[in-house]
Amino acid sequence: MQETVITSANKAYALLKADADKILKLIQVQMDNLTMPQCPLYEEVLDTHMFGLSKSIDFAVRMDLIEEQDGKALLDNLEKQLNFIHEKSQQK
């Protein structure tokens, strides 16, 4: 039973990490090709996806699939990367 819990926890974290990576890639594509950060479309996509990811992380924490600090670290890391992309686009 313990192995199943560990496997589920690893899978849950991997799925959440993949979702965070997809958000980062989507924003990177928007910044490179489509819109500027001041565009309502950019803000809408970012807000919607970040909200969805945070809710998924909350659910995984409540189900004891991941630790709360791991979920927070995942969001913090994504936010730092997004801020870097935003700052880089401002320099263009």
N, CA, C and O atoms as CSV, one atom per row, in Angstrom:
chain,resi,resn,atom,element,x,y,z
A,1,MET,N,N,0.824,-1.206,0.000
A,1,MET,CA,C,0.000,0.000,0.000
A,1,MET,C,C,0.866,1.268,0.000
A,1,MET,O,O,0.560,2.233,-0.700
A,2,GLN,N,N,1.941,1.257,0.785
A,2,GLN,CA,C,2.824,2.419,0.878
A,2,GLN,C,C,3.426,2.754,-0.486
A,2,GLN,O,O,3.538,3.927,-0.842
A,3,GLU,N,N,3.814,1.737,-1.248
A,3,GLU,CA,C,4.381,1.961,-2.571
A,3,GLU,C,C,3.379,2.627,-3.502
A,3,GLU,O,O,3.756,3.464,-4.321
A,4,THR,N,N,2.106,2.264,-3.384
A,4,THR,CA,C,1.052,2.870,-4.203
A,4,THR,C,C,0.909,4.347,-3.877
A,4,THR,O,O,0.732,5.172,-4.774
A,5,VAL,N,N,0.984,4.683,-2.596
A,5,VAL,CA,C,0.874,6.083,-2.176
A,5,VAL,C,C,2.048,6.888,-2.722
A,5,VAL,O,O,1.868,7.999,-3.219
A,6,ILE,N,N,3.250,6.323,-2.629
A,6,ILE,CA,C,4.430,7.025,-3.137
A,6,ILE,C,C,4.332,7.193,-4.645
A,6,ILE,O,O,4.635,8.263,-5.173
A,7,THR,N,N,3.914,6.157,-5.332
A,7,THR,CA,C,3.763,6.241,-6.783
A,7,THR,C,C,2.721,7.291,-7.161
A,7,THR,O,O,2.933,8.064,-8.096
A,8,SER,N,N,1.605,7.324,-6.446
A,8,SER,CA,C,0.568,8.321,-6.720
A,8,SER,C,C,1.076,9.728,-6.443
A,8,SER,O,O,0.787,10.659,-7.195
A,9,ALA,N,N,1.830,9.880,-5.368
A,9,ALA,CA,C,2.377,11.194,-5.034
A,9,ALA,C,C,3.358,11.650,-6.104
A,9,ALA,O,O,3.334,12.807,-6.524
A,10,ASN,N,N,4.220,10.740,-6.545
A,10,ASN,CA,C,5.179,11.096,-7.595
A,10,ASN,C,C,4.461,11.461,-8.887
A,10,ASN,O,O,4.835,12.419,-9.565
A,11,LYS,N,N,3.442,10.704,-9.220
A,11,LYS,CA,C,2.689,10.970,-10.443
A,11,LYS,C,C,1.954,12.306,-10.334
A,11,LYS,O,O,1.935,13.082,-11.290
A,12,ALA,N,N,1.349,12.578,-9.177
A,12,ALA,CA,C,0.633,13.835,-8.983
A,12,ALA,C,C,1.580,15.015,-9.148
A,12,ALA,O,O,1.249,15.985,-9.829
A,13,TYR,N,N,2.748,14.940,-8.533
A,13,TYR,CA,C,3.707,16.038,-8.652
A,13,TYR,C,C,4.172,16.189,-10.100
A,13,TYR,O,O,4.285,17.306,-10.604
A,14,ALA,N,N,4.438,15.072,-10.766
A,14,ALA,CA,C,4.887,15.124,-12.161
A,14,ALA,C,C,3.824,15.763,-13.054
A,14,ALA,O,O,4.157,16.540,-13.948
A,15,LEU,N,N,2.561,15.448,-12.825
A,15,LEU,CA,C,1.484,16.042,-13.617
A,15,LEU,C,C,1.362,17.537,-13.363
A,15,LEU,O,O,1.167,18.315,-14.297
A,16,LEU,N,N,1.475,17.939,-12.105
A,16,LEU,CA,C,1.414,19.359,-11.765
A,16,LEU,C,C,2.604,20.107,-12.365
A,16,LEU,O,O,2.454,21.225,-12.859
A,17,LYS,N,N,3.774,19.496,-12.323
A,17,LYS,CA,C,4.971,20.105,-12.915
A,17,LYS,C,C,4.786,20.252,-14.423
A,17,LYS,O,O,5.169,21.269,-15.002
A,18,ALA,N,N,4.201,19.244,-15.055
A,18,ALA,CA,C,3.945,19.316,-16.500
A,18,ALA,C,C,2.964,20.448,-16.814
A,18,ALA,O,O,3.134,21.156,-17.807
A,19,ASP,N,N,1.940,20.624,-15.976
A,19,ASP,CA,C,0.997,21.724,-16.168
A,19,ASP,C,C,1.702,23.072,-16.042
A,19,ASP,O,O,1.449,23.987,-16.825
A,20,ALA,N,N,2.581,23.188,-15.058
A,20,ALA,CA,C,3.334,24.434,-14.883
A,20,ALA,C,C,4.222,24.696,-16.099
A,20,ALA,O,O,4.334,25.832,-16.558
A,21,ASP,N,N,4.845,23.650,-16.612
A,21,ASP,CA,C,5.690,23.795,-17.800
A,21,ASP,C,C,4.872,24.225,-19.014
A,21,ASP,O,O,5.341,25.021,-19.828
A,22,LYS,N,N,3.657,23.707,-19.140
A,22,LYS,CA,C,2.779,24.095,-20.256
A,22,LYS,C,C,2.408,25.568,-20.167
A,22,LYS,O,O,2.375,26.270,-21.178
A,23,ILE,N,N,2.129,26.033,-18.957
A,23,ILE,CA,C,1.803,27.453,-18.770
A,23,ILE,C,C,2.996,28.306,-19.177
A,23,ILE,O,O,2.844,29.297,-19.891
A,24,LEU,N,N,4.160,27.925,-18.729
A,24,LEU,CA,C,5.370,28.673,-19.064
A,24,LEU,C,C,5.583,28.709,-20.575
A,24,LEU,O,O,5.897,29.762,-21.130
A,25,LYS,N,N,5.419,27.592,-21.232
A,25,LYS,CA,C,5.599,27.514,-22.682
A,25,LYS,C,C,4.556,28.381,-23.402
A,25,LYS,O,O,4.885,29.098,-24.347
A,26,LEU,N,N,3.312,28.310,-22.954
A,26,LEU,CA,C,2.243,29.105,-23.564
A,26,LEU,C,C,2.537,30.590,-23.461
A,26,LEU,O,O,2.378,31.325,-24.436
A,27,ILE,N,N,2.959,31.031,-22.307
A,27,ILE,CA,C,3.273,32.446,-22.108
A,27,ILE,C,C,4.492,32.832,-22.941
A,27,ILE,O,O,4.536,33.915,-23.525
A,28,GLN,N,N,5.474,31.946,-22.992
A,28,GLN,CA,C,6.667,32.238,-23.799
A,28,GLN,C,C,6.292,32.418,-25.266
A,28,GLN,O,O,6.789,33.337,-25.918
A,29,VAL,N,N,5.433,31.565,-25.790
A,29,VAL,CA,C,4.997,31.681,-27.176
A,29,VAL,C,C,4.247,32.991,-27.389
A,29,VAL,O,O,4.461,33.674,-28.390
A,30,GLN,N,N,3.372,33.343,-26.454
A,30,GLN,CA,C,2.643,34.608,-26.576
A,30,GLN,C,C,3.599,35.791,-26.581
A,30,GLN,O,O,3.446,36.719,-27.376
A,31,MET,N,N,4.573,35.757,-25.702
A,31,MET,CA,C,5.508,36.877,-25.604
A,31,MET,C,C,6.373,36.981,-26.860
A,31,MET,O,O,6.679,38.080,-27.322
A,32,ASP,N,N,6.759,35.843,-27.400
A,32,ASP,CA,C,7.636,35.838,-28.568
A,32,ASP,C,C,6.911,36.192,-29.866
A,32,ASP,O,O,7.491,36.809,-30.759
A,33,ASN,N,N,5.641,35.796,-29.963
A,33,ASN,CA,C,4.981,35.865,-31.268
A,33,ASN,C,C,3.699,36.685,-31.328
A,33,ASN,O,O,3.388,37.267,-32.367
A,34,LEU,N,N,2.971,36.738,-30.262
A,34,LEU,CA,C,1.616,37.247,-30.395
A,34,LEU,C,C,1.370,38.591,-29.741
A,34,LEU,O,O,0.976,39.546,-30.411
A,35,THR,N,N,1.594,38.674,-28.460
A,35,THR,CA,C,1.135,39.858,-27.735
A,35,THR,C,C,2.184,40.373,-26.765
A,35,THR,O,O,3.194,39.723,-26.494
A,36,MET,N,N,1.912,41.539,-26.266
A,36,MET,CA,C,2.734,42.140,-25.226
A,36,MET,C,C,2.071,41.908,-23.876
A,36,MET,O,O,0.873,41.629,-23.820
A,37,PRO,N,N,2.826,42.016,-22.790
A,37,PRO,CA,C,2.271,41.757,-21.459
A,37,PRO,C,C,1.106,42.663,-21.069
A,37,PRO,O,O,0.317,42.302,-20.196
A,38,GLN,N,N,0.984,43.829,-21.698
A,38,GLN,CA,C,-0.112,44.729,-21.362
A,38,GLN,C,C,-1.418,44.313,-22.034
A,38,GLN,O,O,-2.473,44.873,-21.736
A,39,CYS,N,N,-1.358,43.350,-22.922
A,39,CYS,CA,C,-2.528,42.902,-23.672
A,39,CYS,C,C,-3.480,42.143,-22.751
A,39,CYS,O,O,-3.043,41.285,-21.984
A,40,PRO,N,N,-4.769,42.446,-22.818
A,40,PRO,CA,C,-5.749,41.725,-21.986
A,40,PRO,C,C,-5.743,40.213,-22.234
A,40,PRO,O,O,-6.001,39.440,-21.311
A,41,LEU,N,N,-5.456,39.788,-23.448
A,41,LEU,CA,C,-5.398,38.356,-23.737
A,41,LEU,C,C,-4.288,37.690,-22.938
A,41,LEU,O,O,-4.486,36.616,-22.371
A,42,TYR,N,N,-3.136,38.318,-22.893
A,42,TYR,CA,C,-2.011,37.792,-22.114
A,42,TYR,C,C,-2.402,37.669,-20.648
A,42,TYR,O,O,-2.190,36.626,-20.029
A,43,GLU,N,N,-2.968,38.727,-20.098
A,43,GLU,CA,C,-3.354,38.718,-18.686
A,43,GLU,C,C,-4.421,37.669,-18.401
A,43,GLU,O,O,-4.372,36.997,-17.371
A,44,GLU,N,N,-5.383,37.526,-19.306
A,44,GLU,CA,C,-6.457,36.551,-19.130
A,44,GLU,C,C,-5.916,35.124,-19.129
A,44,GLU,O,O,-6.273,34.313,-18.274
A,45,VAL,N,N,-5.065,34.833,-20.086
A,45,VAL,CA,C,-4.473,33.492,-20.169
A,45,VAL,C,C,-3.655,33.201,-18.918
A,45,VAL,O,O,-3.785,32.141,-18.305
A,46,LEU,N,N,-2.830,34.139,-18.557
A,46,LEU,CA,C,-1.983,33.943,-17.389
A,46,LEU,C,C,-2.812,33.759,-16.122
A,46,LEU,O,O,-2.578,32.819,-15.362
A,47,ASP,N,N,-3.771,34.639,-15.889
A,47,ASP,CA,C,-4.601,34.547,-14.688
A,47,ASP,C,C,-5.400,33.247,-14.644
A,47,ASP,O,O,-5.464,32.596,-13.601
A,48,THR,N,N,-5.999,32.872,-15.748
A,48,THR,CA,C,-6.822,31.667,-15.798
A,48,THR,C,C,-5.995,30.416,-15.543
A,48,THR,O,O,-6.382,29.556,-14.751
A,49,HIS,N,N,-4.874,30.322,-16.208
A,49,HIS,CA,C,-4.037,29.131,-16.052
A,49,HIS,C,C,-3.386,29.061,-14.670
A,49,HIS,O,O,-3.297,27.984,-14.080
A,50,MET,N,N,-2.944,30.173,-14.168
A,50,MET,CA,C,-2.334,30.178,-12.828
A,50,MET,C,C,-3.374,29.818,-11.768
A,50,MET,O,O,-3.068,29.088,-10.826
A,51,PHE,N,N,-4.595,30.321,-11.913
A,51,PHE,CA,C,-5.657,29.991,-10.976
A,51,PHE,C,C,-5.951,28.491,-11.027
A,51,PHE,O,O,-6.072,27.842,-9.988
A,52,GLY,N,N,-6.063,27.949,-12.233
A,52,GLY,CA,C,-6.332,26.521,-12.382
A,52,GLY,C,C,-5.230,25.666,-11.774
A,52,GLY,O,O,-5.506,24.672,-11.102
A,53,LEU,N,N,-3.983,26.055,-12.012
A,53,LEU,CA,C,-2.866,25.304,-11.442
A,53,LEU,C,C,-2.879,25.385,-9.924
A,53,LEU,O,O,-2.654,24.377,-9.254
A,54,SER,N,N,-3.137,26.551,-9.375
A,54,SER,CA,C,-3.151,26.676,-7.914
A,54,SER,C,C,-4.270,25.843,-7.306
A,54,SER,O,O,-4.101,25.278,-6.226
A,55,LYS,N,N,-5.403,25.760,-7.979
A,55,LYS,CA,C,-6.501,24.920,-7.491
A,55,LYS,C,C,-6.135,23.443,-7.578
A,55,LYS,O,O,-6.467,22.669,-6.680
A,56,SER,N,N,-5.461,23.047,-8.640
A,56,SER,CA,C,-5.020,21.652,-8.764
A,56,SER,C,C,-4.019,21.307,-7.671
A,56,SER,O,O,-4.063,20.217,-7.101
A,57,ILE,N,N,-3.122,22.233,-7.383
A,57,ILE,CA,C,-2.153,22.016,-6.310
A,57,ILE,C,C,-2.864,21.916,-4.967
A,57,ILE,O,O,-2.547,21.041,-4.162
A,58,ASP,N,N,-3.820,22.803,-4.718
A,58,ASP,CA,C,-4.591,22.742,-3.471
A,58,ASP,C,C,-5.269,21.384,-3.312
A,58,ASP,O,O,-5.268,20.803,-2.226
A,59,PHE,N,N,-5.845,20.886,-4.397
A,59,PHE,CA,C,-6.523,19.587,-4.359
A,59,PHE,C,C,-5.522,18.470,-4.045
A,59,PHE,O,O,-5.795,17.604,-3.214
A,60,ALA,N,N,-4.379,18.494,-4.700
A,60,ALA,CA,C,-3.363,17.460,-4.461
A,60,ALA,C,C,-2.861,17.509,-3.021
A,60,ALA,O,O,-2.600,16.465,-2.424
A,61,VAL,N,N,-2.723,18.697,-2.463
A,61,VAL,CA,C,-2.310,18.836,-1.062
A,61,VAL,C,C,-3.383,18.266,-0.143
A,61,VAL,O,O,-3.078,17.522,0.789
A,62,ARG,N,N,-4.632,18.615,-0.406
A,62,ARG,CA,C,-5.731,18.118,0.435
A,62,ARG,C,C,-5.870,16.606,0.349
A,62,ARG,O,O,-6.316,15.973,1.305
A,63,MET,N,N,-5.501,16.025,-0.770
A,63,MET,CA,C,-5.556,14.569,-0.941
A,63,MET,C,C,-4.283,13.893,-0.415
A,63,MET,O,O,-4.129,12.678,-0.535
A,64,ASP,N,N,-3.381,14.677,0.160
A,64,ASP,CA,C,-2.097,14.180,0.674
A,64,ASP,C,C,-1.249,13.518,-0.407
A,64,ASP,O,O,-0.512,12.568,-0.143
A,65,LEU,N,N,-1.366,14.031,-1.620
A,65,LEU,CA,C,-0.548,13.514,-2.714
A,65,LEU,C,C,0.779,14.248,-2.827
A,65,LEU,O,O,1.782,13.678,-3.255
A,66,ILE,N,N,0.773,15.511,-2.439
A,66,ILE,CA,C,2.012,16.283,-2.392
A,66,ILE,C,C,2.026,17.087,-1.096
A,66,ILE,O,O,0.987,17.319,-0.478
A,67,GLU,N,N,3.206,17.499,-0.707
A,67,GLU,CA,C,3.354,18.346,0.471
A,67,GLU,C,C,3.021,19.787,0.098
A,67,GLU,O,O,3.264,20.222,-1.028
A,68,GLU,N,N,2.470,20.510,1.047
A,68,GLU,CA,C,2.092,21.901,0.784
A,68,GLU,C,C,3.291,22.729,0.338
A,68,GLU,O,O,3.175,23.535,-0.585
A,69,GLN,N,N,4.447,22.539,0.986
A,69,GLN,CA,C,5.624,23.326,0.605
A,69,GLN,C,C,6.099,22.987,-0.806
A,69,GLN,O,O,6.652,23.851,-1.486
A,70,ASP,N,N,5.896,21.758,-1.258
A,70,ASP,CA,C,6.256,21.405,-2.627
A,70,ASP,C,C,5.340,22.123,-3.629
A,70,ASP,O,O,5.798,22.600,-4.667
A,71,GLY,N,N,4.055,22.192,-3.310
A,71,GLY,CA,C,3.117,22.908,-4.163
A,71,GLY,C,C,3.433,24.389,-4.235
A,71,GLY,O,O,3.399,24.994,-5.307
A,72,LYS,N,N,3.741,24.969,-3.078
A,72,LYS,CA,C,4.107,26.394,-3.056
A,72,LYS,C,C,5.390,26.640,-3.831
A,72,LYS,O,O,5.514,27.639,-4.539
A,73,ALA,N,N,6.338,25.730,-3.696
A,73,ALA,CA,C,7.606,25.878,-4.410
A,73,ALA,C,C,7.387,25.801,-5.923
A,73,ALA,O,O,8.021,26.531,-6.685
A,74,LEU,N,N,6.500,24.928,-6.344
A,74,LEU,CA,C,6.177,24.805,-7.765
A,74,LEU,C,C,5.596,26.112,-8.304
A,74,LEU,O,O,6.000,26.586,-9.366
A,75,LEU,N,N,4.651,26.688,-7.570
A,75,LEU,CA,C,4.056,27.964,-7.989
A,75,LEU,C,C,5.077,29.098,-7.942
A,75,LEU,O,O,5.140,29.924,-8.853
A,76,ASP,N,N,5.873,29.134,-6.879
A,76,ASP,CA,C,6.889,30.190,-6.757
A,76,ASP,C,C,7.881,30.127,-7.910
A,76,ASP,O,O,8.240,31.156,-8.483
A,77,ASN,N,N,8.320,28.930,-8.248
A,77,ASN,CA,C,9.267,28.764,-9.340
A,77,ASN,C,C,8.661,29.225,-10.663
A,77,ASN,O,O,9.317,29.909,-11.449
A,78,LEU,N,N,7.419,28.851,-10.902
A,78,LEU,CA,C,6.739,29.269,-12.129
A,78,LEU,C,C,6.617,30.786,-12.174
A,78,LEU,O,O,6.871,31.394,-13.214
A,79,GLU,N,N,6.235,31.401,-11.069
A,79,GLU,CA,C,6.104,32.853,-11.030
A,79,GLU,C,C,7.443,33.546,-11.299
A,79,GLU,O,O,7.491,34.560,-11.994
A,80,LYS,N,N,8.524,32.998,-10.749
A,80,LYS,CA,C,9.846,33.579,-10.998
A,80,LYS,C,C,10.210,33.490,-12.480
A,80,LYS,O,O,10.734,34.443,-13.056
A,81,GLN,N,N,9.928,32.345,-13.086
A,81,GLN,CA,C,10.232,32.178,-14.502
A,81,GLN,C,C,9.382,33.117,-15.359
A,81,GLN,O,O,9.873,33.697,-16.327
A,82,LEU,N,N,8.125,33.261,-15.004
A,82,LEU,CA,C,7.246,34.167,-15.747
A,82,LEU,C,C,7.693,35.610,-15.595
A,82,LEU,O,O,7.648,36.381,-16.554
A,83,ASN,N,N,8.124,35.980,-14.399
A,83,ASN,CA,C,8.648,37.337,-14.192
A,83,ASN,C,C,9.889,37.583,-15.032
A,83,ASN,O,O,10.073,38.670,-15.580
A,84,PHE,N,N,10.741,36.567,-15.132
A,84,PHE,CA,C,11.943,36.690,-15.959
A,84,PHE,C,C,11.559,36.917,-17.417
A,84,PHE,O,O,12.125,37.786,-18.081
A,85,ILE,N,N,10.606,36.145,-17.911
A,85,ILE,CA,C,10.145,36.297,-19.297
A,85,ILE,C,C,9.564,37.690,-19.511
A,85,ILE,O,O,9.823,38.332,-20.529
A,86,HIS,N,N,8.779,38.148,-18.544
A,86,HIS,CA,C,8.165,39.468,-18.638
A,86,HIS,C,C,9.239,40.562,-18.694
A,86,HIS,O,O,9.178,41.461,-19.533
A,87,GLU,N,N,10.217,40.475,-17.794
A,87,GLU,CA,C,11.285,41.470,-17.772
A,87,GLU,C,C,12.091,41.448,-19.066
A,87,GLU,O,O,12.478,42.493,-19.589
A,88,LYS,N,N,12.337,40.250,-19.572
A,88,LYS,CA,C,13.083,40.109,-20.833
A,88,LYS,C,C,12.307,40.773,-21.987
A,88,LYS,O,O,12.901,41.409,-22.858
A,89,SER,N,N,11.000,40.618,-21.978
A,89,SER,CA,C,10.210,41.213,-23.061
A,89,SER,C,C,10.190,42.741,-22.952
A,89,SER,O,O,10.066,43.422,-23.971
A,90,GLN,N,N,10.305,43.280,-21.768
A,90,GLN,CA,C,10.323,44.723,-21.574
A,90,GLN,C,C,11.609,45.352,-22.102
A,90,GLN,O,O,11.645,46.537,-22.432
A,91,GLN,N,N,12.660,44.543,-22.178
A,91,GLN,CA,C,13.962,45.045,-22.636
A,91,GLN,C,C,14.034,45.131,-24.154
A,91,GLN,O,O,14.943,45.766,-24.689
A,92,LYS,N,N,13.105,44.513,-24.851
A,92,LYS,CA,C,13.125,44.518,-26.330
A,92,LYS,C,C,12.770,45.861,-26.882
A,92,LYS,O,O,12.740,46.040,-28.099
